[in-house]
Amino acid sequence: MRKIKETLRLKWGLGLSTRQVGASLRISHSTVGEYLKRTEQAGLDWAQVESMSRHTFP
């Protein structure tokens, strides 16, 4: 779950590209895209995700 939050931090918090995020975390860019899609479908934005503790983050 930490990797999902880190993916969102790198993408939304730092503005890295999907490929840069994937390379940084050693996951595919399609996985990064899937994390972003699911987070957006859940209606979450970076401010909400950032404030979540590791116990409340899915």
MARTI-370972 format. One record per atom (N, C-alpha, C): residue number from 0; atom name; x, y, z. Coordinates in steps of 0.02 Angstrom, whole numbers, m for minus. Layout:
MARTI-370972
+-----+----+--------+--------+--------+
!   k !  a !      x !      y !      z !
+-----+----+--------+--------+--------+
! NUM ! CA !      X !      Y !      Z !
...
+-----+----+--------+--------+--------+
end
This chain:
MARTI-370972
+-----+----+--------+--------+--------+
!   k !  a !      x !      y !      z !
+-----+----+--------+--------+--------+
!   0 !  N !     40 !    m60 !      0 !
!   0 ! CA !      0 !      0 !      0 !
!   0 !  C !     42 !     63 !      0 !
!   1 !  N !    101 !     58 !     30 !
!   1 ! CA !    146 !    115 !     30 !
!   1 !  C !    165 !    135 !    m41 !
!   2 !  N !    172 !     85 !    m84 !
!   2 ! CA !    193 !     98 !   m153 !
!   2 !  C !    139 !    137 !   m190 !
!   3 !  N !     76 !    125 !   m175 !
!   3 ! CA !     22 !    162 !   m207 !
!   3 !  C !     26 !    235 !   m187 !
!   4 !  N !     33 !    247 !   m123 !
!   4 ! CA !     36 !    317 !    m99 !
!   4 !  C !     98 !    351 !   m127 !
!   5 !  N !    154 !    316 !   m130 !
!   5 ! CA !    215 !    345 !   m158 !
!   5 !  C !    206 !    360 !   m233 !
!   6 !  N !    170 !    317 !   m268 !
!   6 ! CA !    154 !    329 !   m338 !
!   6 !  C !    116 !    395 !   m346 !
!   7 !  N !     66 !    403 !   m305 !
!   7 ! CA !     25 !    464 !   m308 !
!   7 !  C !     65 !    526 !   m288 !
!   8 !  N !    109 !    519 !   m240 !
!   8 ! CA !    151 !    576 !   m219 !
!   8 !  C !    197 !    598 !   m276 !
!   9 !  N !    229 !    549 !   m308 !
!   9 ! CA !    274 !    566 !   m363 !
!   9 !  C !    237 !    597 !   m422 !
!  10 !  N !    179 !    570 !   m437 !
!  10 ! CA !    140 !    594 !   m494 !
!  10 !  C !    107 !    661 !   m479 !
!  11 !  N !     66 !    664 !   m427 !
!  11 ! CA !     28 !    724 !   m413 !
!  11 !  C !     67 !    774 !   m371 !
!  12 !  N !    107 !    751 !   m325 !
!  12 ! CA !    144 !    796 !   m281 !
!  12 !  C !    204 !    827 !   m314 !
!  13 !  N !    240 !    787 !   m353 !
!  13 ! CA !    301 !    812 !   m385 !
!  13 !  C !    295 !    823 !   m460 !
!  14 !  N !    240 !    799 !   m489 !
!  14 ! CA !    228 !    811 !   m560 !
!  14 !  C !    269 !    770 !   m608 !
!  15 !  N !    293 !    712 !   m586 !
!  15 ! CA !    331 !    668 !   m631 !
!  15 !  C !    285 !    636 !   m682 !
!  16 !  N !    314 !    616 !   m738 !
!  16 ! CA !    275 !    581 !   m788 !
!  16 !  C !    260 !    510 !   m764 !
!  17 !  N !    212 !    479 !   m797 !
!  17 ! CA !    194 !    410 !   m779 !
!  17 !  C !    254 !    364 !   m787 !
!  18 !  N !    292 !    373 !   m839 !
!  18 ! CA !    351 !    331 !   m850 !
!  18 !  C !    405 !    344 !   m798 !
!  19 !  N !    414 !    406 !   m779 !
!  19 ! CA !    463 !    423 !   m728 !
!  19 !  C !    444 !    392 !   m661 !
!  20 !  N !    381 !    395 !   m645 !
!  20 ! CA !    357 !    365 !   m582 !
!  20 !  C !    369 !    290 !   m583 !
!  21 !  N !    351 !    258 !   m638 !
!  21 ! CA !    361 !    186 !   m645 !
!  21 !  C !    434 !    166 !   m637 !
!  22 !  N !    477 !    203 !   m671 !
!  22 ! CA !    549 !    188 !   m667 !
!  22 !  C !    575 !    198 !   m596 !
!  23 !  N !    553 !    250 !   m563 !
!  23 ! CA !    575 !    265 !   m496 !
!  23 !  C !    556 !    210 !   m447 !
!  24 !  N !    495 !    182 !   m455 !
!  24 ! CA !    470 !    132 !   m409 !
!  24 !  C !    478 !     61 !   m434 !
!  25 !  N !    507 !     54 !   m493 !
!  25 ! CA !    517 !    m11 !   m525 !
!  25 !  C !    451 !    m49 !   m535 !
!  26 !  N !    402 !    m11 !   m561 !
!  26 ! CA !    339 !    m41 !   m581 !
!  26 !  C !    324 !    m16 !   m652 !
!  27 !  N !    280 !    m49 !   m688 !
!  27 ! CA !    267 !    m29 !   m756 !
!  27 !  C !    226 !     36 !   m758 !
!  28 !  N !    233 !     72 !   m812 !
!  28 ! CA !    195 !    134 !   m819 !
!  28 !  C !    121 !    119 !   m824 !
!  29 !  N !    102 !     60 !   m848 !
!  29 ! CA !     31 !     43 !   m850 !
!  29 !  C !      4 !     31 !   m780 !
!  30 !  N !     45 !      6 !   m735 !
!  30 ! CA !     24 !     m2 !   m665 !
!  30 !  C !     14 !     66 !   m633 !
!  31 !  N !     59 !    113 !   m648 !
!  31 ! CA !     51 !    181 !   m623 !
!  31 !  C !    m16 !    209 !   m647 !
!  32 !  N !    m30 !    200 !   m711 !
!  32 ! CA !    m93 !    224 !   m740 !
!  32 !  C !   m153 !    193 !   m707 !
!  33 !  N !   m148 !    129 !   m691 !
!  33 ! CA !   m203 !     94 !   m658 !
!  33 !  C !   m215 !    122 !   m588 !
!  34 !  N !   m161 !    134 !   m550 !
!  34 ! CA !   m167 !    164 !   m484 !
!  34 !  C !   m202 !    232 !   m489 !
!  35 !  N !   m181 !    273 !   m537 !
!  35 ! CA !   m210 !    339 !   m546 !
!  35 !  C !   m284 !    335 !   m564 !
!  36 !  N !   m300 !    290 !   m609 !
!  36 ! CA !   m369 !    281 !   m631 !
!  36 !  C !   m414 !    261 !   m572 !
!  37 !  N !   m392 !    213 !   m534 !
!  37 ! CA !   m432 !    189 !   m477 !
!  37 !  C !   m439 !    242 !   m423 !
!  38 !  N !   m387 !    280 !   m412 !
!  38 ! CA !   m390 !    333 !   m362 !
!  38 !  C !   m440 !    387 !   m384 !
!  39 !  N !   m437 !    406 !   m448 !
!  39 ! CA !   m483 !    456 !   m473 !
!  39 !  C !   m555 !    430 !   m472 !
!  40 !  N !   m565 !    366 !   m488 !
!  40 ! CA !   m632 !    337 !   m486 !
!  40 !  C !   m660 !    338 !   m415 !
!  41 !  N !   m616 !    332 !   m366 !
!  41 ! CA !   m637 !    335 !   m297 !
!  41 !  C !   m651 !    407 !   m274 !
!  42 !  N !   m638 !    455 !   m318 !
!  42 ! CA !   m651 !    525 !   m303 !
!  42 !  C !   m600 !    557 !   m258 !
!  43 !  N !   m540 !    529 !   m257 !
!  43 ! CA !   m487 !    556 !   m214 !
!  43 !  C !   m441 !    602 !   m253 !
!  44 !  N !   m414 !    651 !   m219 !
!  44 ! CA !   m362 !    694 !   m248 !
!  44 !  C !   m301 !    690 !   m202 !
!  45 !  N !   m247 !    723 !   m222 !
!  45 ! CA !   m185 !    717 !   m184 !
!  45 !  C !   m192 !    742 !   m113 !
!  46 !  N !   m228 !    797 !   m103 !
!  46 ! CA !   m236 !    824 !    m35 !
!  46 !  C !   m268 !    773 !     12 !
!  47 !  N !   m318 !    737 !    m14 !
!  47 ! CA !   m351 !    686 !     27 !
!  47 !  C !   m304 !    627 !     41 !
!  48 !  N !   m270 !    605 !    m11 !
!  48 ! CA !   m225 !    547 !     m4 !
!  48 !  C !   m168 !    565 !     43 !
!  49 !  N !   m141 !    624 !     36 !
!  49 ! CA !    m84 !    645 !     77 !
!  49 !  C !   m101 !    646 !    151 !
!  50 !  N !   m163 !    662 !    167 !
!  50 ! CA !   m183 !    667 !    237 !
!  50 !  C !   m201 !    598 !    267 !
!  51 !  N !   m206 !    547 !    226 !
!  51 ! CA !   m222 !    481 !    252 !
!  51 !  C !   m162 !    449 !    286 !
!  52 !  N !   m174 !    416 !    341 !
!  52 ! CA !   m120 !    378 !    372 !
!  52 !  C !   m114 !    311 !    337 !
!  53 !  N !    m62 !    274 !    353 !
!  53 ! CA !    m54 !    210 !    321 !
!  53 !  C !   m108 !    161 !    342 !
!  54 !  N !   m142 !    175 !    396 !
!  54 ! CA !   m195 !    131 !    419 !
!  54 !  C !   m262 !    145 !    384 !
!  55 !  N !   m271 !    205 !    358 !
!  55 ! CA !   m333 !    221 !    324 !
!  55 !  C !   m328 !    215 !    249 !
!  56 !  N !   m268 !    211 !    223 !
!  56 ! CA !   m258 !    206 !    151 !
!  56 !  C !   m272 !    134 !    129 !
!  57 !  N !   m313 !    126 !     76 !
!  57 ! CA !   m331 !     58 !     55 !
!  57 !  C !   m273 !     14 !     36 !
+-----+----+--------+--------+--------+
end
